[in-house]
Amino acid sequence: KVLTAPRAVFAALAETDDLDVDARSEPVLLIVILAGMASIVLTPAWGTVMDDGTVDGLVLVVLTFIGGLFYGAAGYFLLGLALWLGAKGVGVEAPFRILRQLVAFAAVPIALSLLVVVPVIAVRYGWDWFRTTGSDTSTDRDVVVGIGLAFMAWSVALVALGLRTTFRLPWRGVVGALLLAGVMVAAFAVLPTAL
């Protein structure tokens, strides 16, 4: 429904009844795991995972699932926190849980990218995508990562629409919240290197 009628989904997020909020937890979990798996497949480090001779196809799938759990959870909480702080910065007093759920539903395109990116990798590169010495070139990788980034841009657009619809923010408030959230995300990214 997020892909066909996003305004209706984000308007429903304004409902803070415990029953409504709890009913969203299972779809949110699925979206977060799939989006995490899609993100991990596109990371440069994943391109070397099969360099170790003990990693075969089954182990790769299991590692992708487990890594997707961690990536998804980190993204869900850290991006949710950044968006919550950004929204607070423009005057939105909303529960942290609702903003995390907004991030999760906006991540549906990232989760959906698995259906595009994985078949492209499988057909074009096979296991070479996951090896340093594979037949894929950096240009090939850039094309696949570009596809993934297009899905991520779609998700950012859904976050903007979600902020506008759920909290009835004017566009300048949406832009302000996203800019503040972007500063927080940049701080999260720089913090580990600064320590």
N, C-alpha and C positions, 0 to 999 in steps of 0.2 A: 504494500500500500504506500510505502514511503516513496517509491519510484513513480507511482501513477497519481497519487493524491497527497503530496507532502504536507500541504496546508492543513488538511484534516488530521493527519497524524500529529503534527506539531500543536495544533489547537487542542487536541486531546491531552497533551502533556501538561496543559494548564490545570487539569484536574489533579488535585493533590489528595483526594480521598485515598485512604490506606489500601482499600480493595483495588482501586485502579492502579496505584503505584506498584503494588505487589504483583498484579497480573502482568505487568510489563517486564518482570525480572527474567523470565525464561527466554523471551525473544531477545532481550538485551544480552543475555549470556551467549546465545548462539551468534549474534551479530559480532560481539566483541571477539569471540574465539576465531571466527572466520576472517574478520578484518585483521586480526593479529597474524594469522597464518599467511594471508596475502602479503602483508607487510614484510614478514620474515623471508618469504621467497624472493623478494626484490632487494634484500640487503646485500651489499657486496660480500660480506663475510660468508653468506650462504653459498657463494660461488666456489668455496673451497671445502665444503663439508665432506665431500666424497674423496678428497685427497687421501684421507686415512683409509687404508685398505679394509678396515673392519666395518665400514659403513656401506651397507647395501641399500637397495630400494626400500625394503620394509623398515629398516632402521631410519632412513631418511624421512619416511612418512611419519613415523612415531616422533622423531625429533622435531619435525615441522609442526606437528600438533602440540607438543609440549612447549616448544618455543612460541607458538602462536598464543597459547594460554598466557604466557608471561608477557609477551609483547602487547597482547590485547588488554590485559589487566593494567599494565603500566600506562598504556595509552588512554584507557577508560578513566583511570583515576587522575593521571597528571594533566591530560587535556581537559578533563572535567573540572579540575581545580583551576587551571588557567582560565577557562571560560567563566567559571564562577567568580574569580577575582576580577576579570574583565567586565563582567556584568555588574558586579558591585561598584566598580569604578564609574559606571555611567548611571548609577542609582537604582539598579534592579535588586530588590530584596527577594531572592528566590532560594529555595532549599537546594543545597549542594546536590542532592540525589536527582532532582529534576534536571539540572544542568548536565549531570553525568549521563542521564538517559537521553537528553537531547544530542549529546555527542555520539552516543551509541547508535541512535536511529539515523543520524546523519552519516554514520560510517557504513551504511548499507551499500553504497556504491563501491567502497573499498572491498567489502566482503564479496560483492558480486564480481569484482575484478578477478577473483580466483577462476571463475568460469571462462575468462578470456585469456588470462596470462598463462595459467598452467597448461592448457592445450597448446598454446603457441610454443611454449618451452618444450613440451613433450614431443610435438611433431617436428619442430625445427632443430632442436638441439639435443633432445634426449637427456641422458645422464651427464653429457658434457657441460651442461649449464652449472652443474654442482662440482665441477673439477677445474683446477687452475689450468691444466693442460688440455682443456677441451677444445672443440672445433669452433666454439663461439668466439667472436672478436669483441673488442670494446664497443664498436659501432653497433653490433648486434644487441649487446646488452643495453646500450643507450635507447634503442628502439623499444625494447620490452619495458624498460624502466619508464620510458616516456608514456607508454600506455598506462602503466600503473599510476604515474603522476596525473594523468588526465582524470582517472577515477578519483584520485585524492582531491583534485580541484573541484570536481563535482560534489564531493563531500563537504568541502569548505563552503560552497554555495548553499548547500542544504543547512549548514550551521547558521549562516546568515539568515536564511528564510525561517529557520526555527526560532531564532532570537526575535525576529520581527513578528512572527505569528504567535508564539507562546506568550511573549511578554509585551506585545503590542508596542514595541520600540519603533521610533521613527528611524529612517535609514541612517541618519547621522549617529544615533545611539548604537545601532548595529555596527557601524564602521568603528566607532570608538571602542566598543566592547571587543571587537575582533583585533583591533590594534593593540589594546592592552593585553589581551590573551596572547597575542603574538610575541609581545615583549616577555611575558612569563615563560612561554615555550622556549624562547631564545635563552632566557636565564637558566632554565632547566638543562638546556643543552650545553651551556658554557660552564655551569657550576662544577661538574665532575672534572673538567680539565683544569679548573682554577684551584682545586683542592690538592 
